Amino acid sequence: MNLIEKRFGTLDFTPLRTATAAVAAMAFSGAAIAQETSQTVASPLEKHADRQFNFETANQLQRGGVKLWIGSHQTVPGQQSTGTAEQYYWGGGEWGVSDRVQLGFAYNVFNDPVTKPVLGASARLRMETTSFHGKYKLIDNAQWGVAAQASVEQLLFRFQPYGGAVDDTHTIGSLHLPITYKASDALQLHVTPGVSVLPSTINGNAFFGTVASVGAGFSWKPSLRWLTYGSVNMPVSGGNTISNTLAIEKTPIWTVGARYNVTPLAALDLFATNGGGVSPATGILSTVPDGDTVMIGGMITYTPGRRAGYRPNYRGTSAEPLNTRQKNLQLDGFTLASADTLGPGRFAFLASAGSGDSYAGSLKFSPDYDLEIEVAYEQHSIDGSVGAPSIPSNDPNYSIGGKMRFLDQNNGSPFSLAVHLLAGRDTNAAGNGTFYLGMPMTYKANSRMALNLNPKGAIWGNTERFGLGFGVNYAVTPELDAIGEITPVSGGEDVVWAAGLRYHVRGSGLSVDLHASNAIGRHALKSMIGQDDVKITLGATMAFDWLRR
């Protein structure tokens, strides 16, 4: 019998049943991994981290290892009237040149009004850092690790109270000597002395200068998939925060967080910090002003490449091949996301246009099992019935994000469950940001019927909207799907609905859909806002394999 034809008892999407099934499925996957043979080779993410967001350890990638990451940390959304919050965006990569040498690069940017007033007034800060860094392993034995890291960086700093009409660009750098004590396979303790060389003045205003620091931290890895960590980094000379009176002061930089491996090669970090800098030289710097603003953050890490002995997944069962129906259900609906992700190496390009001068395009790519990267651009429908505070503007917007699947019904889980995240901005001068988070769940009742439950929320400025979507996908024929969706939304918004057909051209990877909906758009916040007029949309999706393993 096909997996999707197996029954798992009476369908019940109550929170208690859903949470219980999710925990049980994750516990089962962990038990299955514990039974694997000693021949299994740990992937880079199954080891202790070489860097904890803004704190360096003596751990390094093995020779030939590659690590890529992208992330953001921000104040709690809803505190500002525009944008999503005070946000830092960053990303980078590292390469294990040899067993002793590791090279890397990183970029981070902040461009927002700071949350607290400076000199009694609102102040906008723009801070960008591009860094190149290297790390050399000095000592590595069963109990101790010692490394030396150096960075050369370019800092762009513009702050309104500094007379910031001009971008001030400076060359900065750092040197760190991380020391790691390996108390056990699960527990490591870290001490990292360092020095950051920053300008002493910017545009005639006092800046940080040379900052010597000492940091202490820990990392605890209770299982292959979980890593928890924390650190405190304190300047011992020089300052690391700008006060609300523009004084340069000292404050400890703290971080506490956890990493969960969705796959052996892809992980999700969640953390809290008062740190503002991300690069090696700016990691000692706090948020502005005063360094007492708590930030929450997330990071996705991907380590491309496979070695003999790596686990392909954490299920203990084969993830491939999928049948045609299972591949078709990897595509999102019209206003609700699928809980499944594309297969590794698979792309999907969507283009659609509809009434109300609406159009949208998106590109999705899956580099690994259970991981999907997404970029979207959309002009929503405009019938004159929707405006602020429901949406920031009527201008097009772009969004970047992805999906991480935690449960997969195709491989034995009772249902599929994923986390879907998109962060975007309008294309106008204001550049208002939106943040979207959903948790799509899909239950394949049989070979024809798939049921979807999708709790989701979106935030822009101090406006918050939450919805609970229900959907059904029914295969009328192997090529033709009938799709219906309905989503009640908070904040007095109209109930959003969509209904239509999707035709899969056999053997081509092409799918064509036609649907009617009152939603102003297909992506993120726009999929949660209903208008008075019915919107008719024609779309096409082309899915194809590339870099297929």
N, C-alpha and C positions, 0 to 999 in steps of 0.2 A: 504494500500500500504506500502511496506517495505521502511524504511527510505532511504536506499541506492538507491532505485528506484525513489525517488523524484528528480525532476529537480529544479535547481536554476537559470534558465535563461541561456543565451549563455555563454559557457565556455570562460573565458578570464583571462589569467594569467599575465596581465600587472601589473607592480608594484603598480600603483594607485588603480586598482580594488582589488588586493590582500590585500593591506594595509587597504583600506576602509572596506572590508568585515571582516578582522580580528578585527579592532577596534570596529565595530558594534557588532560583536558576543561577544566580551569581555564585552562591555557595557551592552548588553542584559543579560549576565550571572550575572553581578553585580546587575542589577535591580531586577532580579529574587530572588537573595539572600536577598535583602532589604525587600522583602515581606514576609520572613519567620516569623514564630511565635516566641514569646518571650521564648518559651520552648526550643529553640535550645541552646545547650551548646557550648561555645567557646572552640576550641582546643588550645593547647599550642601556636601554630603558629599564631593564631588569636588574641593573646594578645601581649602586648609590650615585647620586647626581654629581657631576663635576662642578655645576654652578646652580645655586638656589636663587633664581631670579636676580638678586642684586648682591649676592654674597658668594665669594669664591672658595672652593675647597681644593684639596690636593688631588682629587680624582681626575682622571682624563679618559678620553676615548681611546680605544685600542687602535692599532695601526690599520688605516683604511676606513675607519669609522667616520660617518658623516652625520651631523645633527643639524636640523633646521627648525626654527621656531618662530612663532608669531603670537603676539599677545597685547593686552591692554590692561591698565589699571585706572580706576576712577573713583571719585567720590560717589556717595549713594545717590542714584538718580532721583530726580524730582526736586532738588534743592535750588535749581536755577530756572529762570523763566524762559530761556532759550537753550537750545542744545540738549544733550542728554545728561551732562554732568561735566566736571573738571576731569579731562581724560588725557592719558598718556598712551601713545601707540608705539609699538616697537617690534622688531624682528631681526633675525640674523642667522648665522650658520657657523659651524665649526668642523674642522677636518683633522683627523688623526694622521699626521704625516708619517709618523713612526710611533713606536711604543713609548717614546719619550717626548716627542715634539707634537704640539697641537697648535693650529693656526685658526683664527676666526675673524669675523667681521660682524658689525651690528649697526643698526640705525634706530633712533628713537626720536619722537617728535611730540611736543606739547604746544598747543595753540588755542588757548581759551582764557576768558577772564578767570582770575583766581576766585575761589569761593568767598574768602573773607576780605574785607576792605583793607587797603593799604593807605596810610596817611589819611584815613577817613573817607576814601573814595574807592570805587571799583577800579581794578587795574588789570589790564590784559598782559599776559606773558606768552612769548613765543620762545621756545627752546628746542633746538635740534642738535643732535650729536651723531656724527658718523665716526665709527671706531674700527681700528684694525689692531688685533692683539695676538700675542703668541704666548705659549705656556711650555715650560720645560720641566720634566720630571727629574727631581734631584735624588729622591729616595723613595723606594716602593718595596716594602716587604710585608710580611704577614700582619704586622702590628702598626707600622708607621708609614705615612706618605708625606712627602714634602715636595713642593713645586715652586717655581718662580714664574710669575706672569708679568708681562709688560705690555702697555698699550700706547698707541699714538692716535690722537683723535682730533676731530674738527668740531668746535662748539660754536653754534650760532645762538646768540642771546639778545632778546629785545624785550624790555620791560617798560611799560608806560611811565612809572615814577622815575625811571632813569633817563627820561627824555627820549623814550624809545621810538623815534621816527626812523632811525637808521638801524639796519641789521649789523650788529657787531659780531664778527667772526674771529675766532681765536684758535690757535693750535694748543692743545692740552695733552696731558699724558698721565700715566700712572705706573706704579710698580707694587706688586703684592707678593707675599711669601706665605701661601697657605700651608698649614700643617694639619694633618688629619691623623687622629688616633683611632685605630680600628678595634674598638672594645669587644666586638663580636661580629658575626656575619650580619646581624640585624642592626647593630648600633654603631655609629661613628660620631666622634666628637671633633670639632674643628676650631682652630684658632688661626686668624688671618691678620697679621700686621700689614699695613700698606701706607702708601703716600700718593696723593693726587696733586698734580701741579696744574693750578688754574690761574687765570689772571687775577691780579690783586685789585685792579680797578676796571670798571667798564663805563665809558662815557663820563668819566670824572667821578663816578660813584664807587664806594667801597665794594669790593667783591671778595671772594673767598681766599685767594692766594694759594699757598702751599698748605695742604691739609694732611697731617699724619694721623693715622687711625689704627685701632686694634678692634677686631671683631671676634666674637665667639658664637658658635652655633652647634647644632646637632642634626643628625639625620637618622631616622629609625625606619627600617624596612621590614615590617612583619611578614610580608609575603612577596611573591614575584610581582604582583600587580600594584601594591600600595607602597608609597613612600611618604612619610611625614617629616617635616623639617621646621626649624626655627633658628633665628639668629638675632644678635644685637651687635651693632657696629657703632663705636664711639670715637669721635675725633679727640685726639690728645693734644694737638696743637692746631691753631687756626679754627675757623668757624665753618659750619655746614648748613646754616639756615639763615634766611633773610626774614627779619621780624616785620611786624606791621608798621614799624617806624623806620624801616630800612636799615636797622642795626644788624651787623653780622654776629650771630650767636651760635652756641653749641647745643646740639640735642642728639640723643641716641637714635639711631635708625634701627627699627625693629621690623622683623618679618616673621610670620608664621603661616604655614601652608601645607598642602598635601598634593600628591600626584597619584593619579590612577591610570594604569595602562589599559587603554581600550583594546589594543592589540599589542603584540610584542614589539611593534615598531612605531606605535602612535600612542601618545599620552595626553591627558588633560590635567593641568595644574589649576588649583584654586587657592588663593592666598589673601592675606590682609597685611597692610604695611603702612608706615608713614613716610616711606622713601619716595623721592621724586625722580632721582636719576636711575638709569638702568645700565649704562655702559660701565666698564671698569673704573674710569676716572670719575664719573659722576654718581656711582653707586653709593657714595658716602653722603650725598646731598639729600635734604629733606624736601617735603612739599613746601610750597610758598603760599602764604607767609607762616612763620612760627613753627612749622614742622609738627603741629599737633592735629592735623587733619588725617583721619583714618581713610585709607583707600582700600578698595576691594578689587581683585584682579583675577584674570584668567589667562592661560597660555596653552597653546597646542604645540606639541613637539613631535616631529617626525624624523625618523632615522632611516633613510632610504638604503636599499641594498639588503641582500640576504646572504647568510653564510650557511654552510652545511651544519645542521644541528639546531638551527633556530626553529622555534615553534612557529607553524604557519598561523595559528590562532590559539585561543584559550578554550576552545570547545571540546577538543579531543576527538572531533569528527571532521570529515572533509567538508569544506565550504563550497566546493565546486564539483561537477557542473550543475547549473541551475536549468530548469526547464523553461520553456517560452513564457508561460504564465508568470512564473516567479520573476523573470527579467522584466516583464511588462509592469509588474507591481512595484518595481524600483522607481518608476516615474511618479512625481508628485501629482496630486489632483489639481483642481482649479483654484481652490482657496485653502486646501489642507495639504500638508506635507505627508509623504509616505514615511513610515518608520524604517523602511529598508534603504540601504545605500547601494550605489552602483558597485559592480564587481571591480576588483583591482585592475587598473589600466584602462578603465572604461570612461569615455566622455559622453556627455549629453548636452546638445545645444538646442535651446528653445527660442523660437521667435513667434510673436503673436501680435495681432492688431485687432481693435474692436471699435465699437461706437463710442461717441464722446471723445473722439480724437485720441484714444488710448493706444498704447503700444508698449511692448516689453521684450526684453531679450535676456537670456541668462546662459551661463556656461558652467557646467558641473564636471568635476573630475575626481576619480577615486584613486589615490596612490596606493591604497592598501585595503584589506578587508575592514569593513565597519567604519571607514573614514571617507568623507566626501567634502571636497572644497567647492565653494559656490561664489560666483560673481554675477550680479544682476543689475540691470538698468531699466527704469520704468517711467513712463509718463502715464499717470492715472487718468481715468475718465473724469470729465468735468461737465456736470449738468447744472451747476449753480446751487445745488442743495447742500453741499458740504464745504465747510471752511473751518477756521480756527474756532475752538481749540482741538477739533477732531484731528486735523492734519496741520503740519507747519506751514505749508504753502501749496500752490497749484503747479509748482515747477517740477521738472523731472528730478528723480533722485537715483543714486547708485547705492549698492550695498555689497558688502563682502562678509563672508562667514563660512559656515559649513555645518556638517551633521556628523555626529558620532553615535554609532549604534552600540547599545549595551546588551540587548537581547535579540536573538535571531530565531524566528520560528522555523525557518528553512533548515536549521541545524539543531533542532531538538528543544528549543525554548518553547514555553506555552504560548507566547506571542512575541512579536517584535516590538522593541522600544528603543527610541533614540532621543538625543538632545539636538535641537536645531537652533542655531544662533546666527543672527545677521546684525551687523552694525552698518549704518548708512548715513548719508548726508544729502541734502538738497543741493542742486547745482547752482542756486542763486548766490548772490553776494553774502547773504546772511549765513549760508551753509549750515542750517539747522540740522542737528544730528538726531537720529532715531536709533533705538536699541530694541531688538526683538528676540524673544526666547520662547521656544515651544518644546513640547515633549510629545511628539507623535507616537501613537501606539497602533499597531495593525494586527488584527486577528484574522487569519485565513481559515474561515469556517469550513470550506471545502474547496474543491478544484475550481469553482466558479465564483464563490462569494468571499469578498474580503471586507471586513468592517474596520473603520478607523475611529479612534478617539484622540483628540488633539487639544489638550490644555495649552494655552499660549497667552503671551502678554507682550505689550509694546509700550515704550516710554519715549516721549520727547518733551524737553523742558520740564515743567511740573505737571504735565498731562500723562495719565496712566490709563491704559485700556487693557482689560483682560477678557478672554473669551474661552469657550469650551466647544470645540467643533466635533460634530458627528458626521461620519461619511460612510458611504457604501460604494464598492466597485464590484459590478457584476459582469462576468464575461458572457455576453449573449451568444457569441461564437468565439472560436479561438482568436479571431482577429478584431472583434468589436466589443468594446467595454462600454457599459452604461454607468455613469458616475453621478451621484447625488450627494450634496453636502449642505449642512446647516450649522451656523455658529451664533449662539446668543453672545452678545458683547456688553460689557459693563459701561457705565458712564452715560446711560441714556441713548446709546447708539442703536440704530436699527439692527434687527436680526439679519445676519448675512446668510445668503443662500446661493447655491450654484447647482446647475444640472446640465448635463450634456453627454455627448458621445465621443469616444476616442477609437480611431481605426488604426490598427497596426498593419503596415504593409509587410506581408510575409517575406522573411528572408532578407530584408533591406535595412533594418534598424530605424526606419522612418515611421513615425506615428503622427496622425493628423487628428485634431480635435476641434469640435464646435460646441460651444456652450453658452448658456444664458445665465446671468448673475446680476445681483444688485451691488456686488462689491466693486469698489472703484479701481481695484488692481488685483494682481496675483501674488505679490510678494510682501512679506513682513507686515508692517502696519497697514498698508493699503488693502491687504486681504481681509482686514477686520473692520473696515469702515464701509457702511452701506449708503447708497444714494437713492433718490426717488425713482430715477429712470432705470429700466432694465437694460443692461449692457450685453450686447452680443459680440462674442470674440471667436475668431478663427486662429488656431495656432498649429504649429508643426514642431516636432522634436526629432532630432537626428541623433541617435546613439550609436557609438562605434567603439571598437577596441583599439588601443594603442599601447605600446610598451607592455603588452600582455605577457605575464609570466607563464 
